[in-house]
Amino acid sequence: MKGKDIRTMKQDTKARRVAAQLMAAALSVLLLFSLSGCSFFGPKEERTEWIVDGEYDPLDEEQTAAKLMGYIQAGDADSIYQVFSQTAKDNSNNLREKIEELIAFVNDEMVSWEYDIGGPFDSTFQDNKIMRNRMIEFFIQTEKTRYVCILRDVMQDEFNPDNEGFYSITVFPEELSRLCDYGSFEEGELGVFLSYQGETNEEGILENLLDLAESKDNSGIYNLFSEYAKENVPDLPGQIETLIDFLGKPIRSWEFEDCATEWVQLPGTDGKLLRRMTVFSLHTDEETYTLQIRDLINGSENGENLGLYSVAVHTEQYTGNCLDLGWRTPGIFIYQLTITPSTTQVQGGGVVWFTTSIEATVTSDTNDIVPKQIDALTWEVTLPADSPYTCGFTAMRGEEEVYCSVLNNK
């Protein structure tokens, strides 16, 4: 049976994403009409082209998804490449190749597809200029798995017109929604990203890692890593020490969760490799952790295993970027910070204690509420009777940041 916490995380993540997209879709209608001067009444001009006079002229969300799928099924890589922004073309050195890979995947594996939702989800206004980008989501059904396809584009950018057009298309198995959504305009991850449902269940890789950690065999763990990771992670021995310390927690049980693969051309290497991500749940008395182990394989899932690329651990409260979980760079990444309140609601104010899993700084989002540190892991907060209905608290350590809230029932 899969861990309850990891399933809840996936469900909550999908619910939050859908709710945010519904709100974004509603806002997009108001924004589009206000910016274009369109009327809610009278005939709507139908358009079929998304490049007009050499410039990106975005279609509505469902038209955009349908047009993209039409070009994919026709094998028209040039038309898809054309609609990517100049910025995306300049910053993705394998864009054409990945478009061809997307075309091959859809035409080889797809049984059907269906539109889901879309709309502008971010707008920037400054000095009478505007930048608008949006996310469009649809599903690709294969015989084995349903995939999520997220298309992101910049509809308008008066700050830098080179940004206008598609900036990413990301395809991944639906069950891995939180862990495989790699397209990011802000993070500079532009282009086409494809993750495939894995075919193998490599539970032995975790068993081996746990055995070596229990015996504190640093060199044994080091030898599990690929030559690529050894050459590109200068602090790998130190990271292994941190991993051994983490795995020294009493682990009561663990389960295999899922597996995905992707074709990558790693910097400084010749030819493509298959990078596999295997996901597990680790259960301790206090917390359930998600563990991702990535390894490199030559040729196919049944090819020669070249060793580990990365190991990443995070808690359910982790809200950081999935790009930082051993995808962007090799190595070991551990995010174990949590914050737990003694109660999630008070009646007309009261005292609340917060416990963090590791030493961290705790702050409040309400200016007149100042947490007081009791010991290394404990903080005390007094909520006045007239404090806001929802009081938020953040624990921070380095790049880690987690959040919780307490309700004040007045």
N, C-alpha and C positions, 0 to 999 in steps of 0.2 A: 504494500500500500504506500502511496506517495505521502510525503509529509504534509500535514494540514497547513502549516504556515506558508509553505511555498505555493500551494494551490491558492490560498487566500490572497497572497501577494499578486499572483497572476490575475485573479478575478478583480481585485481592487484596482489594479493598474489599468485593466481594460475598461472598467466602469468609469474611472477618472478620465481616461482618454476620450471615451465616447461623450461624457458630459461636457468636457472642454470643447470638443468638436461641435457639439450641438449649439453651445453658446457662441462659438466662433462663426458658425454658419448663419445664425440669426444676425450677428453683428455685421457680417459680410454684406448682407442684403442692404442694410441701412447705409453702410459705407459706400458701396458701389453706386447706389442711387444718388447719394449726396455728392459724390465726386464727379459723376458723369453727367449730372443734370437730367437723368432719365426720368420719365414719368411712369407711375404705376399703371397708367391708362394708355390705350392706343396700341397699335400693332408693334410687336417686337421684331427688330431686324434679325434675321437668321444669318449666321456666318458659319463658314466651314473651314476657314484657313486660320492658322495661328501665327503665321508670319505675313505681315502686310507691309509692302514697301521696305522690305529688309529689316523690319523691327517686329519684336514680339507683341502680338495683339491677343491677349489671353481670351480663350473661350470659357464658357461656364464649366463648372466642375465635372459634371457628368459627360459633357461633350469632350472635354479634355481626356478623360479616361478612355472613352470609346475611340477617340481618334488615335491615341497611343496604341491601344490594343489592335486597331485596324492595321497600323503600320507594322507592328510586331508580327502579326499573322501573315502579312504580305511579305515579310522578310526585308522591309525597307529600312535598313540601318541609316542611310543617308538622311532621310527625312526626320528621323528621331535625333540624330546628331545635330541637325540644323537648328532644332528648337532649344538646345541647351545654350545657356548664356555664354558669352565670351569669357567671363570669369571662370565658369566651370570647365570650359575647353582648355583654358590656360593652366588650370590647377589640377587636372586629372590626366595623367600621362597615359592612361590606358582606356580612355573613354570609349573609343570606337570598338576596341576589343571586348569591353564589358557589355556594350550594346549588342554585339553579335552573340555573346554568351546568353544574354537575356532572351534574345530571339530564339536561339536554339532550345533553351529550356522550355519556353512557352509552347513552341511548336512540337516538341518531343513529348512533353509531359501533361500539358493542360487538357482537362476534360471540359471545363466551363469557367466562366468568370462572371462576377457580379459587382456592380458599383455599391459602395457603402456610404461614404459621406465626405464632405469637403467644404472648404471655405477659408477666407483669410483668417490667420490666427495671430498675426503680428503686424502692427502698423507703427511707423515712426514719423512724427511731425516735428520739423525744426526749420526756422528761418523761411517759412512759407514753402517748404519743400516736403515731399512725402515719399516714403518707401513702404510698400505693401508686399508681404509674402504670404503664402498659404500652403496648406497641406491637403492633398486629395488621397482618399483611401479606397481601395477596392480589393476584392479577393480573387485569387486564382486557385481553382480546385484541380488537384491531380487525383489519380486513382488511390494514392496512399494518404495524402495530406492536403489540408487547406492552407494556403499561403496568404499572408498579408502583403499587399503592395502599397507602399506609400510614395507618392509623387509630391515633391516639393518644388515650388516655383516662386520667382519674384515677379509679381504682376506689374509693378511699377517702381522705379527707383530714380528719382530726380537728383539724388546725390551722386550716383554712379550708374549710368545707363547700361554699362557692360554687365551689370548683375541681372538684367531683365532676361527672363527665360527660365527653363528648367535648371535647377541646380542639383537635384539628386532624385534617383529612383532606387528604393530599397525594397528588396523582396526577402521574406523570411517565413519559416513555419509559424503558424498562429500561436502555438504553445510557447514560443520563445520570444514573444512580443517585446518584453522588457529588455532582453539581453542582446538582441540582434538588430536593433534599429540604428543604423550607423550614419545615415545622411544627416549632415549638420552644417548649415550655412555659417553659424557663428563660430563653429570649431574648424571650419575650413575643410570639412570632409565632403567634397563635391564629386559627383559622378554617379556610377551605377554600382550597387552593392547587392550581391546575391548570396544568401545562405540556404543550403539545402538540408532537408531532413536526413540525418545520419542513419546509416543502415546497421552499424555495429554497436554493441553494448560493451564497452571496455571497462568493466568494473575492476578488473585486475590491476589497472593502473593506479587506482586509489588504494587498494589493499597493499600494494607494494610501497606506496608513499607513506602510508600509516605505519607499516612495519619498520621502515627505515627511520621515521621520525621517533618512534618509540625507543629504538636502540640508539638514538642520537647519532646516526651515521651520516654526518655532513657530506662526506665524500661520495657516499652511495647516492644521496639525493642529487648532488652535483652531476654525477655521471648519468642521471636520468635525462638531463637537459641536452638539447640538440647543440651541435657545434655553433649553429647560428646564434642561439641564445648566449652561449658561453662567450662568443666573440663580441656580442653587442650589449651585454649587461655587465659593466665593470664591477658593480657591487653585488654580483650574484652570490658569492659566499656569505656576505652579510645578510642578504635577503633570506637565504636558506636558514640562518640562525633564527631570524624572526619567525619563519614558517614553523620551525621545530618547536619554538616556544608556544606558538598558537596551537599546534596539534598536540601539545602536552596537556591541553584541557581534557578532562574526562569526557570522551565522546561515547554517549550511551548507545547510539545507533546511527545508521546512515542508509540512504537509498539513492539509487540511480534515478535521475529525473528525465533527462532528455539528451539528445545528441544532434549536433549540426555540423556541416562541413562547408568550406568555401575554398575556391581556387584563388591563390595569391601569388604575386610576383614580389618577393621580399627585396628591399633595397640591397643592391650589391650582389645579387645572386643571378644565376643563369637559369632560365626556364621557370615554369610554374610548379608550385607544390600544393598539395591538399592540406589545408589546416583544419583540424577537427576540434570542436569544442564539446566536451562531455560535462554535463551538469549533474551535480549531486546535492543532496541535503545532508547536513551534519547536525545531529541533535546533541546538545549538552543539557545539563539540568536547568540552565538559565536561559538558553537561547537556541534558536535554529538558524544555521548559517547556510548560505548558498555557496557552493564551491564549484568553480569552473576550471577545468584542466584542458589546456590546448596543447596538442602535439602536431608534429609535421610528418606528413606521409608522402612518399614518392609514388606518383602515378595514379593511385586509386586507394580506396579504403583498405584494400587487401594488399597494397604495396608495402615496400620497405618502410618501417617506422624509423624516422630520423631523430626522435627524441622530443622532449617537451619544448614548447615555445613559451608558455606562461602558466602560472597558477594564480587564481584570483579568488578571494574570499570576501563576502559581504553579508551584512545583517539584513533583516527585513526592513529596518528603518533607513537603510542606505538610500539616499536621494541623489547621488552623484551621477555622472555621465557614464553610460555603458561603454563608451570609448576608452575609459580609463581602467576597465576591468580586464586587462591583458589582451586587448584587441589592437590598440594603436601601437603598442611597443611590447617587446618580450620582457620577461622577468616575473617577479612575485609581488602581488598587490593584496594587502590585507586591510579591510575596512571593518573594524569590530566595535566602533563606538555606538552605544545606545544610551538613551535617557528614559528613565522610568519614574513616573510620579507616584507618590504614596496613595493618591486618589485622583480620579479624573474629574471630580466635581465637588464643589463646596456650596454651602447654603449661606448666602449673605456674607461672603468673605471667610477667611480662615487660614490656617497654616498648612502648607504642603511641603513635603520633603521629596527631593529628586535624587535618584541614584544613577550614576553613570557607570558604564562597564569598564572604562579606563579613565585615567585622569584627564579632565577636560575643563573648559571654562563654560559656565552656564549664564546666559543672559535672558532678559525678558523683552518682549516687543512692546511693553507698556513702560513709558519713561519713569513713572513714579513707583514702579515695583522693582526692587533691587535684590537679587538672590544673594544670600549669605552662605559662604562656604563653611561647612561644619568639619569635614575631613577630606581626604584625597578624593573620595568618590561620592560625597554627600553634600547636598545644598539644601538650604531652608529658605522658603519664601512665605511672606505674609501677604495675603490678598485682602485689601480693604473691602469693606462692605459695598462701596460704590465702584469697585473695579469693573472693567468691561465684562460682558457676559462670557466672552471667550478670551482667555489670556494665553498667549503663546510663549513657549520657552525653547531656546536653542542651545544645544551643547556643541562646542567646537574644539577641535584639536587638530592643528595643522590644516590640512586640506579637508579633513572630515568634518561633516556638519549634519546633525540630526535634530529633529523637531518633535515636540509634543504640545498638547494644549490641555488646559483645565477650565471647566465651565463654572461660572459663578451664578448659581440660581438665586436671583434676588427675590 
